[in-house]
Structure formats: structure tokens, C-alpha cells
Amino acid sequence: MSRLNGMQKAVRWHPPSYDVRVDDIPIPQIEHPDDAIVKVTLGGLCGSDLHIYRGHSGVHDVHICGHEFIGEVVALGSSFGAESAKGRPPLYSRLEVGHKVVSPFTVNCGECSVCRLGYTARCTGSLLFGSPLLNGGQAQYVRVPKAGGTLFDLSEPSTWASSMTETEKQKALSNLSDSSLLMLADILPTGVFAATQAINHPKVQPFITGKPWPLCFSSAPVPEGLEILDEDKVFTVAIVGLGPVGVCAVVSLLDIVSTRKVPFRIIAIDPNESRREKMKAVYDAIDEDGKAGGEFVVVSVDEAKQKSKEWTHGVGCTAVLEVVGNTSALELAYDLVRAFGVITSVGVHQQRPLPFTGGNAYDKNVSLDFGRCPARAMFPPAFDLLVKRQDIFGTIGQPASLIDKIVDFGQAEESYRAFDKGEVGKVLFDPWK
């Protein structure tokens, strides 16, 4: 490959906290045969970026921010297209300079047993973009390690799965903007992951199958007198946190329950009024087919507790999706969940202890699902939902738009401040403005 010479502009975090600057630094170079260099078209500002921004992550090194980016391949290491690419992930054979790509927020080799099982967020060689160990995508260029296992090639959609045909995928891609496709880097897969974990959890199956535990796992008929009532089959869910990921989780969950015709009640919760208003606008914009079969409310924290009691006669929610990443949100999730319920937490938690004990969890028979979304594995269902819900994901700056605005790097400092204060929603950076 030819060497990329010169300097680039990048948004970098400086310790100890609340200090982001636009710096001129060298363009990254190929360091390993599996590397790719991507010219960034758009980079995203995500809620989990705020943990480092606030100084809460134990990070002490200057680094380029951001773990969401889309762009064009401008350089490839020697592993690509070589004879050695045989038997490796398909992008090592098919990815080319000039191809359009989107990256999940972590590096994934695609070759270890962890990746093969689909748990790509915990690849044995995983690195997080936008950390001291790997510079992020709020820059004009970014180096992608293990690029053949990490990137999604939007110029060659046959390299990834979808419920669509190849023709349908190609047509969909031709109509999707970069700002919409960028959501596939993190927030949409994470929202889909949270909803998928909840709806498929074993403890939720009585609500899905209409059969009591443990007959819900069996083809055997339910004996007379053990049938559950229609009112018992209502899947009641709370979503704690209505930032961009929380909105994605709500949209995904609504799509799942309406498609499967599962009776539902959903409580969407946030203390921030502007986020609640955004969620209401999003819900109103979704057509009836995307939300049919249940009830939906958007409420404050105090209102959520009352609504949960009202809807469940004091029993509690079947499942709670925690999409914030702090102890107060997790404490609320525990308060709202029913005995034999499920808490799915995809928020980025820090080092503070959990706000409940093993005894608390035992007393409620609570199941706890924690951790990072395997974004690369979740890409196919996230892509399908992205195409289906362009009424939400395809616009910018409208009341129901998930993306509030696209700005240049000159507005990086103010964008971080406003996002931290809840004054603005999803912001994207155009590095070339």
C-alpha cells in the first residue's frame, strides 16, 4: 500500500475530565497485515463516551474519542487479497480500497471460538475504539485492527446475513444515508440486543407460549386446571433510560412484540423531559403495524413506579431493560421487576457496587443479564430493523428523529457539554466540514 502522509484533525480527550480538544495529529498507518485505514465520513457521539469525558473510567491517557464511525477504506494491510486469506473471514478476500464500511464499536477477529459463537464483544483480541488502547473514530482517519473480522462491507452485502434477498439488500443500501447507517456501529445493535435478550429469556416464555412454567418448554399439553388466564399472558416491560440506545431498544421491542402478536404493556422511563418528549414523538411516528397489540406510556421515575403497580396489580414488570449505566437506574430496575423477573442491563457500569445484594436477587428469583452488546453479531437484525423503520432512523433534526444534528469538529467541545447535560440528543460529527 502507499503510505498516507500528513496530518489529520481529531477530537481528543485530555485528562482528568471534561476536556475535549480538536488536535492536529499524524494520520494513522498500517501497523499489522490485518489492518485497514478508513477515511471517516461521519463519527458519532455516544452516551458511553461520557464516562471517560466525566473522568469516571479510570482513564489517564490522551486519546482520540468515539467508537461509532462510517467511511471509506483507503488502505489495506498485506493480509487482504493474498493467498493467506483463504479460510479466513470473507472480507480478507473481498474487501478493497474504495469500499464503504461501517464498524462495530469493538475489534473482533472473527476467528476465535468466542467470535464463532457470536459473542463478538468479548473476542479474545477485542479492543474498544475510543480508548487509550485504540484511537477512536472522531477523526478524519482511523486504523481498524483485525479489519477482516471487524468491519461490515457495505459495498459487498453478500458478506453478511439478512432476512432480505441480495437484491433487496442492495436496493435498501442504495436508499440509506450515511447518518442512518452509522447507527449500526453501536446504538441500534445495542437496542436490538437488549430487546432480544428480554423477549427470549427463559423466564419470559410463559408469556410468549401461554403455558405455565416449566411446561412452556414442552410440547406436552397443559393439564386441565393449570391453564393461565389471558391477563397472565400480558408481557409488561419497563425501559429505564430514553437516550438514543433506549429509544432504539423501545423501537426494537415494539417491533418484536407486534410482529409476534404478543400482548404487551411497555413503560418507557426517563427523568429528562426532553427525552420523554422525543420518545413520545418517536412512538407517534411509528405506523400501527409497528406497535399493535398493547399499551405504551412514557413517564418520569416516580410515575413509573405507580404505573407498574397499576398495570400489574403490584406484582411488577416481567422484564426491565436498563439502558443508563448507573446505580440509581439499576436500583429502579430492581424495584420495578417482578419476582421471577428479568433485568437486562446494557448500560456501561463503572466500579461502584451494585445497589442490591445476592440476598435481594435470591428473594425475587431475579435473573440479571449484564454487559456489552456483541455489535457485530447483532448487525443483521439491526440492519433489517434500520431498513424497516426509516420513519425514525432516516431523518435528522425532526421531532421523531433519533439524530438531532450533524456538526463540524469546531462544535465538538460544546456538543460534549450539551450532550452531558441532556440538552441535545444524538450528535454526529462530519470531520471534513
Secondary structure, DSSP 8 states (H G I E B T S, - for coil): -----SEEEEEEE-SSSS-EEEEEEE-----STT-EEEEEEEEEE-TTHHHHHTT-S---S-EE--S-EEEEEEEE-TTTTSGGGTTS-THHHH--TT-EEEE-SB---S-SHHHHTT-GGG-TT--BSSBTTB--SSBSEEEETTHHHH-EETT-GGGS--SS-HHHHHHHHHH--HHHHGGGGTHHHHHHHHHHHHHTSGGGHHHHHS--TTGGG-SS---TT----GGGG-EEEEEE--SHHHHHHHHHHHHHHHHHT--EEEEEE-S-HHHHHHHHHHHHHS-GGGTTTEEEEEE-HHHHHHHHHHHHTTS-EEEEEE-S-SHHHHHHHHHHEEEEEEEEE-S---SS--SS-HHHHHHHT-EEEES---HHHHHHHHHHHHHHTHHHHS-BSSTT-SEEEEE-GGGHHHHHHHHHTTS--EEEE-TT-
